[in-house]
């Protein structure tokens, strides 16, 4: 069963010793007022007689806290001696017939043994002994507004704190400004903050006023030296409020108090389960910290840490932006950043140099203002590829401010918001060099073919007559093989010719794939090796057509090569031809094959005239194309 209500307590109370007398003996106006007071759910009380004997309702009993029920019937200021200075003049005026009303009146109340500020909205009304007579009592209807007042005060403080911290750009300045404002609002003497590193609390900043010294920056306090319960609370992110450091067993470290202050509050910061930092407030004397004060300290700590994180993030962002701007401006390639409509919103110095415009002039243009008319239809395709995150690298012509044209290579990418970024490289000189190189290669190819045609004409004149028809044909075929290898090298910019293409060219006149099994990975040969291989394969194919596998309908040639590490292995194997009889002495063709391949590849070439068919093999270091 719970505690009996005030109506039952009033009935059971011994009023003989009370100066108010038993309520049952009161005048009718007072008894009616008492009934109304007991029925209302608003906190209310009556004070009667010269000693202001106190009678109250259930709602007011909650305000009395631990002073109830002993307060019933006692003199009002014996119950609330701490408010006599503020409240007696008001009650005296009401006893004289003057009503009063107060909103959010501040008073100091001692409840649960703790004296703390409280706020009330009061209505004091005189109660006459009889209608129209003198006041016999005072009725007070009140409402405690402490929570609302303190919440508004905390909101005002935090708004002011935000305004004070917002312009600061240094983390330590942010922390110290927050500490100072907090200390001033609480009328306390010292505050500080720091980080937990390697199990120790390192003081990073502080504020103080009066006798307490400012926390020493760099001072270290090991967590293991604290009371285990206190350390556990901090590690779990729980605020620790100690009202009397000297008397609280938790505040001792190795027998000595953890602080020279009389009272302290510590608010820890735990991030991802790790004790990271703490903010503390100290008072010189012992002090009973109110819940509102603890909430304010916690709120300021949260705001301060959030502001510090913001400043650190802004500083890091500004540093990254400065580095990016430095890189952006120092880039050798021109960089254009455009919005979703293609207008330039940022350009670097190289872009200004490339097109001859100032930065302000370029920022008033778009990509369509500077591209060649022939490239205009490509803009949509180019932007579409960039928006799909596909490589968008292409060649363009851009018009400079002076009207000249510049050849460029553009690499584009999509940006958030629909815009894009283009990195533009001036390839005008490279394009001119490529054109000159192509002209030189074509001229060289033309001259080589002319030279081969001249040699062919000389051979035809020198080897005139039917008796020279065979040698003349062989010689011309070799010249043709050289010419075809030369064509492959021209296609490869005279840097390399691919072995598979050389083999296919040689096999083509003799039926190609039906007569040749060509196997091997892609492999580029430098010019000398390509020429030597082309002549050797031509010689082998010619001999195979005359005497070997290709002279028989079912004969075949297996031409293969493989790479093993940095080694290159080659094989020419004839099968299905007539029985092979080795030459009595090496002919010109055999010497051409051996000497050409040996010189070009640095290999020992083996030619085996086996009865089943000729086999030519060699192994050598893998040749490297020119320029690789």
C-alpha positions in Angstrom: 0.0 0.0 0.0 1.2 3.5 -0.8 1.4 6.5 1.5 -2.1 7.8 2.4 -3.3 11.0 0.7 -3.3 14.4 2.2 -7.0 14.3 3.0 -6.5 11.2 5.2 -3.4 12.7 6.8 -5.2 15.9 7.6 -8.0 13.9 9.3 -5.5 11.8 11.3 -3.2 14.7 12.2 -3.0 15.9 15.8 -4.0 19.5 15.4 -4.0 20.2 19.2 -0.4 21.4 19.1 -0.8 23.4 15.8 -1.5 27.1 16.0 -3.8 26.7 13.0 -6.3 24.6 14.9 -8.1 21.6 13.5 -9.5 22.3 10.0 -12.8 21.0 11.1 -13.1 24.1 13.4 -12.2 26.6 10.7 -14.6 29.1 9.4 -16.7 28.0 6.5 -14.8 30.0 3.9 -11.5 28.3 4.9 -13.1 24.9 4.9 -14.4 25.5 1.4 -11.1 26.7 0.3 -9.4 23.7 1.8 -11.8 21.4 -0.1 -11.0 23.1 -3.3 -7.3 23.0 -2.7 -7.4 19.2 -1.9 -9.4 18.5 -5.0 -7.1 20.4 -7.5 -4.2 18.6 -9.1 -2.1 21.8 -9.2 0.4 22.1 -6.4 -1.3 24.2 -3.7 -1.0 25.1 0.0 -2.7 27.2 2.7 -0.9 29.0 5.5 -3.1 30.1 8.5 -2.6 32.1 11.6 0.3 34.3 12.8 2.8 31.4 12.5 1.6 30.5 9.0 0.8 26.9 9.7 1.1 24.9 6.5 -1.6 22.7 4.9 -1.1 21.4 1.4 -2.4 18.9 -1.2 -1.0 15.8 -2.8 0.6 17.6 -5.7 2.5 20.0 -3.4 3.8 17.0 -1.4 5.9 16.1 -4.4 7.5 19.6 -4.3 8.2 19.1 -0.6 10.0 15.8 -1.4 11.7 14.5 1.8 10.1 17.3 3.9 6.7 15.5 3.6 4.8 14.5 5.7 6.6 16.2 8.6 5.8 19.6 7.1 2.0 19.2 7.7 0.8 21.7 10.3 4.2 23.3 10.9 5.1 27.0 10.4 5.8 27.6 6.7 9.2 29.2 7.3 10.2 26.3 9.6 9.7 24.1 6.6 11.3 26.5 4.1 13.7 28.7 6.0 15.8 29.1 2.9 13.1 31.1 1.1 12.0 33.4 3.9 13.7 36.5 2.6 12.0 36.3 -0.7 8.6 34.9 0.2 7.7 36.5 3.6 7.0 39.9 2.2 4.6 38.3 -0.4 2.7 36.3 2.2 2.5 39.3 4.6 1.0 41.4 1.8 -1.5 38.6 1.0 -2.5 38.5 4.7 -3.2 42.2 4.4 -5.5 41.5 1.5 -3.1 42.1 -1.5 -2.9 39.2 -4.0 0.3 38.6 -6.0 1.4 36.7 -9.0 4.9 35.7 -10.1 6.3 33.9 -13.2 9.4 31.8 -13.0 10.3 33.2 -9.6 13.9 32.0 -8.6 14.3 30.5 -5.2 16.8 28.3 -3.5 15.2 25.1 -2.1 16.8 22.4 0.0 15.4 19.1 -1.0 17.0 15.7 -0.3 19.6 17.6 1.7 20.7 19.5 -1.3 20.3 23.3 -1.7 19.6 24.0 -5.4 18.0 26.7 -7.4 14.4 26.2 -8.4 11.8 28.3 -10.3 8.1 28.6 -9.7 5.1 30.4 -11.1 3.1 31.5 -8.0 -0.4 32.9 -7.3 -0.9 34.2 -3.7 -4.5 34.9 -2.8 -5.9 36.2 0.6 -8.7 34.0 2.1 -11.1 36.0 4.3 -12.4 34.5 7.5 -15.9 35.4 6.3 -17.1 37.1 3.2 -15.9 40.7 3.1 -13.9 40.2 6.3 -10.2 40.3 7.1 -7.8 37.6 5.7 -7.5 34.5 7.9 -5.2 32.6 5.6 -3.3 32.7 2.3 -3.9 30.3 -0.6 -1.0 29.7 -2.9 -1.4 27.8 -6.2 2.0 27.2 -7.8 3.7 25.4 -10.6 7.3 24.4 -10.6 9.0 25.6 -13.8 12.5 24.6 -12.9 12.9 22.1 -15.8 11.5 24.5 -18.4 13.6 27.5 -17.2 16.8 25.4 -17.0 16.1 23.9 -20.5 15.7 27.4 -21.9 18.8 28.6 -20.1 20.8 25.7 -21.5 19.4 26.4 -25.0 20.4 30.0 -24.7 23.9 29.1 -23.5 24.4 26.6 -26.3 23.2 29.1 -28.9 25.6 31.7 -27.6 28.4 29.0 -27.5 27.7 28.1 -31.1 28.0 31.8 -32.1 31.3 32.1 -30.2 32.8 28.9 -31.6 31.7 29.3 -35.2 34.3 31.8 -36.4 37.2 30.0 -34.7 39.5 27.9 -36.9 42.0 26.5 -34.3 41.0 23.4 -32.3 42.7 24.6 -29.1 41.0 28.0 -29.4 37.6 26.3 -29.8 38.2 24.1 -26.7 39.4 26.9 -24.5 36.6 29.3 -25.5 34.1 26.5 -24.6 35.8 25.9 -21.3 35.8 29.6 -20.4 32.1 30.1 -21.3 31.2 26.9 -19.3 33.2 28.0 -16.3 31.7 31.5 -16.3 28.1 30.1 -16.6 28.6 27.7 -13.7 30.5 30.3 -11.6 33.2 27.6 -11.1 37.0 27.9 -11.0 38.7 25.6 -13.5 38.0 23.5 -16.5 40.1 21.5 -19.0 40.1 18.9 -21.7 42.5 16.3 -23.1 42.9 13.1 -25.0 43.5 9.5 -23.9 46.6 8.0 -25.4 48.2 4.7 -24.5 46.1 4.4 -21.3 46.9 7.9 -20.0 44.9 11.1 -20.0 47.0 13.9 -21.6 45.8 17.5 -20.8 45.5 19.5 -24.0 44.1 22.8 -22.8 42.4 24.5 -19.9 40.9 27.6 -18.3 40.9 28.9 -14.7 39.9 31.8 -12.5 40.6 32.4 -8.8 42.8 30.2 -6.6 42.7 27.1 -8.8 45.6 26.8 -11.2 45.0 26.4 -14.9 45.3 22.7 -15.9 48.9 22.1 -17.1 49.0 21.3 -20.8 50.9 18.0 -21.3 50.3 16.7 -17.8 49.6 13.0 -17.9 47.3 10.9 -15.6 47.3 7.2 -16.0 43.9 5.5 -16.1 45.2 2.6 -14.2 45.9 4.8 -11.2 42.2 5.7 -10.8 39.7 3.9 -8.7 38.6 0.9 -10.7 34.9 1.8 -10.5 35.7 5.4 -11.6 37.9 4.2 -14.5 35.2 1.7 -15.6 32.5 4.5 -15.6 34.7 6.7 -17.8 35.6 3.8 -20.2 31.8 3.2 -20.6 31.2 6.9 -21.4 29.4 7.7 -18.1 29.7 11.2 -16.7 31.3 11.2 -13.2 30.2 14.0 -10.8 32.0 14.2 -7.4 30.6 16.8 -5.1 33.3 16.4 -2.3 36.7 15.2 -3.6 38.1 14.9 -0.1 35.2 12.7 1.2 34.5 10.6 -2.0 36.4 7.3 -2.0 36.4 7.2 -5.8 38.4 10.4 -6.0 41.5 9.0 -4.4 44.5 7.9 -6.4 47.2 6.0 -4.5 45.8 7.4 -1.2 45.9 11.1 -2.5 43.0 13.0 -4.0 42.9 13.0 -7.8 42.4 16.7 -7.8 43.3 19.8 -5.7 39.7 21.0 -6.2 36.9 20.5 -3.8 34.4 19.2 -6.5 34.7 18.1 -10.1 32.7 16.7 -13.0 34.3 14.7 -15.8 32.5 14.0 -19.1 34.2 11.3 -21.2 34.1 10.9 -25.0 33.9 7.3 -26.2 34.1 6.7 -30.0 33.7 3.2 -31.5 33.9 1.7 -28.0 37.2 3.4 -27.3 37.7 6.1 -24.6 39.1 8.9 -26.6 38.9 12.2 -24.7 37.4 13.9 -21.7 36.3 17.4 -20.5 36.4 18.2 -16.8 35.1 21.1 -14.6 36.5 21.8 -11.1 35.2 23.9 -8.2 37.5 25.1 -5.5 35.2 24.1 -2.6 32.9 21.1 -2.3 29.8 21.6 -4.3 26.6 19.6 -4.9 26.3 19.5 -8.7 22.7 19.7 -9.8 21.3 17.5 -12.5 20.9 20.7 -14.7 24.5 21.6 -14.2 25.7 18.2 -15.2 23.4 18.2 -18.2 24.9 21.6 -19.2 28.4 20.3 -18.9 27.6 17.3 -21.0 25.9 19.5 -23.7 28.9 21.9 -23.8 31.3 19.0 -24.1 29.3 17.6 -27.0 29.2 21.0 -28.8 32.9 21.6 -28.1 33.9 18.2 -29.5 31.6 18.6 -32.5 33.2 22.0 -33.2 36.7 20.7 -32.8 35.9 17.9 -35.3 34.4 20.5 -37.7 37.5 22.7 -37.4 39.8 19.8 -37.9 37.8 18.6 -40.9 37.7 22.1 -42.4 41.5 22.5 -41.9 42.1 19.2 -43.6 39.8 20.1 -46.4 41.4 23.5 -46.8 44.8 21.8 -46.9 43.7 19.3 -49.5 42.1 22.1 -51.5 45.3 24.1 -51.4 47.3 21.0 -52.5 44.8 20.4 -55.3 44.9 24.0 -56.4 48.7 23.9 -56.4 48.6 20.7 -58.5 45.8 22.1 -60.7 47.8 25.3 -61.5 51.1 23.5 -61.9 49.8 20.8 -64.2 51.5 20.9 -67.6 48.3 19.8 -69.4 45.4 22.2 -69.8 42.4 21.3 -67.5 38.9 22.5 -68.2 36.0 21.9 -65.7 32.5 22.5 -67.2 29.0 22.5 -65.9 26.1 20.4 -67.2 25.6 23.0 -70.0 29.1 22.8 -71.2 30.2 26.2 -69.8 33.6 26.4 -68.2 33.5 26.9 -64.5 37.2 26.4 -63.8 40.4 26.4 -65.8 44.1 26.2 -65.0 47.0 28.3 -66.1 47.9 25.8 -68.8 44.4 26.1 -70.3 44.9 29.9 -70.6 48.3 29.5 -72.2 46.9 26.9 -74.6 44.1 29.0 -76.0 45.5 32.5 -75.3 42.6 33.7 -73.2 42.6 35.1 -69.7 41.0 33.1 -67.0 38.0 35.5 -66.9 37.6 35.2 -70.6 37.6 31.4 -70.6 35.0 31.3 -67.8 32.6 33.2 -70.1 32.9 30.6 -72.8 31.9 27.0 -73.4 33.4 24.0 -75.2 31.3 24.8 -78.3 32.9 28.3 -78.5 36.4 26.9 -79.1 36.0 23.6 -81.0 36.3 23.3 -84.7 33.1 23.2 -86.6 33.9 19.7 -88.0 34.0 18.4 -84.3 30.7 20.0 -83.2 28.6 16.8 -83.9 31.0 14.8 -81.8 30.4 16.8 -78.6 27.2 14.9 -77.7 28.9 11.5 -78.2 32.0 12.6 -76.3 30.0 13.9 -73.3 27.8 10.8 -73.4 30.8 8.5 -73.1 32.2 10.5 -70.2 28.8 10.4 -68.4 28.8 6.6 -68.7 32.2 6.5 -67.1 33.7 5.2 -70.3 37.1 6.4 -71.5 36.6 9.4 -73.6 40.0 10.1 -75.2 39.9 11.7 -78.6 41.6 14.1 -80.9 40.2 17.6 -81.5 41.1 20.9 -83.0 40.6 24.0 -80.8 40.6 27.6 -81.9 42.8 30.0 -80.1 41.9 33.6 -79.3 44.3 34.8 -82.1 42.4 32.6 -84.6 45.1 29.9 -84.9 44.2 26.2 -84.6 45.8 23.8 -82.2 45.6 20.0 -82.3 44.8 18.5 -79.0 44.1 15.2 -77.3 41.3 15.3 -74.8 40.6 12.9 -71.9 37.2 13.5 -70.2 35.4 12.2 -67.1 32.0 12.8 -65.6 31.7 14.9 -62.4 28.9 14.9 -59.8 26.1 17.3 -60.7 26.2 16.6 -64.4 29.3 18.5 -65.2 32.6 17.2 -66.5 36.4 17.6 -66.4 38.6 17.5 -69.5 42.3 17.2 -69.5 43.6 18.6 -72.8 47.1 17.9 -74.2 48.6 20.0 -77.0 49.6 17.5 -79.7 50.2 20.0 -82.4 54.0 19.4 -82.5 53.5 15.6 -82.1 51.0 15.6 -85.0 53.5 17.5 -87.1 56.3 15.0 -86.1 54.0 12.1 -86.9 53.2 13.6 -90.3 57.0 14.1 -91.0 57.7 10.5 -89.8 55.0 9.1 -92.0 56.3 11.0 -95.0 59.9 9.8 -94.3 58.7 6.2 -93.9 56.7 6.3 -97.1 59.7 7.9 -98.9 62.0 5.2 -97.5 59.6 2.5 -98.5 59.4 4.0 -102.0 63.2 4.2 -102.3 63.7 0.6 -101.0 61.1 -0.7 -103.5 62.9 1.4 -106.2 66.2 -0.1 -105.2 64.8 -3.6 -105.3 63.3 -2.9 -108.7 66.6 -1.6 -109.9 68.4 -4.8 -108.6 65.7 -6.9 -110.2 66.3 -5.1 -113.5 70.1 -5.5 -113.3 69.6 -9.2 -112.5 67.3 -9.6 -115.5 69.9 -7.9 -117.8 72.8 -9.8 -116.3 71.1 -13.2 -116.3 69.7 -12.8 -119.7 69.1 -16.0 -121.7 67.3 -19.2 -121.2 70.3 -20.8 -119.5 69.9 -18.3 -116.6 66.1 -18.7 -116.3 66.2 -20.8 -113.1 68.8 -18.7 -111.2 67.0 -15.5 -112.4 63.6 -16.8 -111.0 65.2 -17.8 -107.7 66.8 -14.4 -107.4 63.6 -12.5 -108.2 61.6 -14.6 -105.7 64.1 -13.7 -103.0 63.8 -10.0 -103.8 60.0 -10.3 -103.6 60.3 -11.9 -100.2 62.5 -9.0 -99.0 60.0 -6.5 -100.4 57.1 -8.2 -98.6 59.0 -8.2 -95.3 59.8 -4.6 -95.9 56.0 -3.9 -96.3 55.4 -5.4 -92.9 58.1 -3.3 -91.3 56.7 -0.2 -92.8 53.3 -1.1 -91.3 55.0 -1.4 -87.9 56.8 2.0 -88.3 60.0 0.1 -88.9 60.1 -0.9 -85.3 58.9 -4.5 -85.6 57.2 -7.1 -87.8 55.0 -9.8 -86.3 56.3 -13.3 -86.8 52.9 -14.8 -87.5 52.3 -12.3 -90.3 55.6 -13.1 -91.8 54.9 -16.9 -91.7 51.4 -16.3 -93.2 52.9 -14.3 -96.1 55.4 -17.1 -96.9 52.7 -19.8 -96.7 50.2 -18.0 -98.9 51.7 -18.8 -102.3 51.8 -22.5 -101.4 48.2 -23.0 -100.3 48.3 -21.4 -96.8 46.5 -23.1 -94.0 45.6 -26.3 -95.9 49.4 -27.0 -96.3 50.8 -25.2 -93.3 50.2 -25.7 -89.5 51.4 -22.4 -88.1 51.4 -22.2 -84.2 52.9 -19.7 -81.9 52.1 -16.8 -79.6 52.2 -13.2 -81.0 55.8 -12.1 -81.3 57.3 -8.9 -82.7 60.7 -9.2 -84.4 63.1 -6.2 -84.9 63.9 -5.2 -88.5 67.1 -7.3 -88.9 65.6 -10.4 -87.4 62.4 -9.9 -89.5 64.3 -9.6 -92.8 66.4 -12.7 -91.9 63.4 -14.7 -90.9 61.5 -13.7 -94.1 64.4 -14.8 -96.3 64.9 -18.0 -94.4 61.2 -19.0 -94.5 61.0 -18.1 -98.2 64.1 -20.3 -98.9 62.6 -23.2 -96.8 59.2 -22.9 -98.6 60.8 -22.8 -102.0 62.9 -25.9 -101.3 59.9 -27.7 -99.8 57.9 -27.0 -103.0 60.7 -28.3 -105.2 62.1 -31.3 -103.3 60.3 -31.6 -99.9 56.8 -31.9 -98.3 55.1 -29.3 -100.5 56.1 -31.2 -103.7 53.7 -34.1 -102.7 49.9 -33.7 -102.6 49.7 -34.9 -99.0 52.7 -33.1 -97.7 52.5 -30.5 -94.9 54.8 -28.2 -93.1 54.5 -27.5 -89.3 55.9 -24.1 -88.5 55.9 -23.4 -84.8 57.6 -21.2 -82.1 57.2 -20.8 -78.4 58.4 -18.6 -75.6 59.8 -20.1 -72.4 60.8 -17.3 -70.0 63.2 -15.1 -72.0 64.0 -17.8 -74.5 62.6 -18.3 -78.0 62.4 -21.7 -79.7 61.7 -22.1 -83.4 60.9 -25.2 -85.5 60.3 -26.0 -89.2 59.2 -29.6 -89.7 58.2 -31.1 -93.0 56.0 -34.3 -93.2 54.4 -36.4 -95.9 56.8 -35.6 -98.7 59.1 -37.8 -100.7 62.1 -39.4 -98.9 64.7 -36.7 -98.2 68.3 -37.0 -99.4 70.7 -34.5 -97.9 72.8 -32.5 -100.2 76.4 -33.6 -100.8 77.6 -30.2 -99.9 75.7 -27.2 -98.4 74.2 -25.1 -101.2 73.6 -21.4 -101.2 70.1 -21.8 -99.8 71.3 -23.8 -96.8 74.1 -21.3 -96.1 71.6 -18.4 -96.4 69.3 -20.1 -93.9 72.0 -20.9 -91.4 74.0 -17.7 -91.6 71.0 -15.4 -91.8 69.2 -16.8 -88.8 72.4 -17.3 -86.8 73.5 -13.7 -87.3 70.0 -12.3 -86.6 69.2 -14.3 -83.5 72.6 -15.3 -82.2 71.5 -19.0 -82.4 73.0 -22.3 -83.4 70.7 -23.4 -86.3 70.3 -27.1 -86.7 69.2 -28.5 -90.1 68.3 -32.2 -90.0 67.7 -33.9 -93.4 65.8 -36.8 -91.9 64.2 -39.3 -94.4 60.7 -38.3 -93.1 61.3 -34.7 -93.9 63.6 -31.7 -93.3 63.6 -30.3 -89.8 65.1 -26.9 -88.9 65.4 -25.9 -85.2 67.0 -23.3 -83.1 66.8 -21.7 -79.7 67.8 -18.1 -78.9 67.2 -15.2 -76.5 63.8 -13.6 -77.2 64.5 -10.6 -79.5 63.3 -7.2 -78.4 61.6 -4.8 -80.9 63.3 -1.5 -81.4 62.1 1.2 -79.0 60.8 -1.2 -76.4 
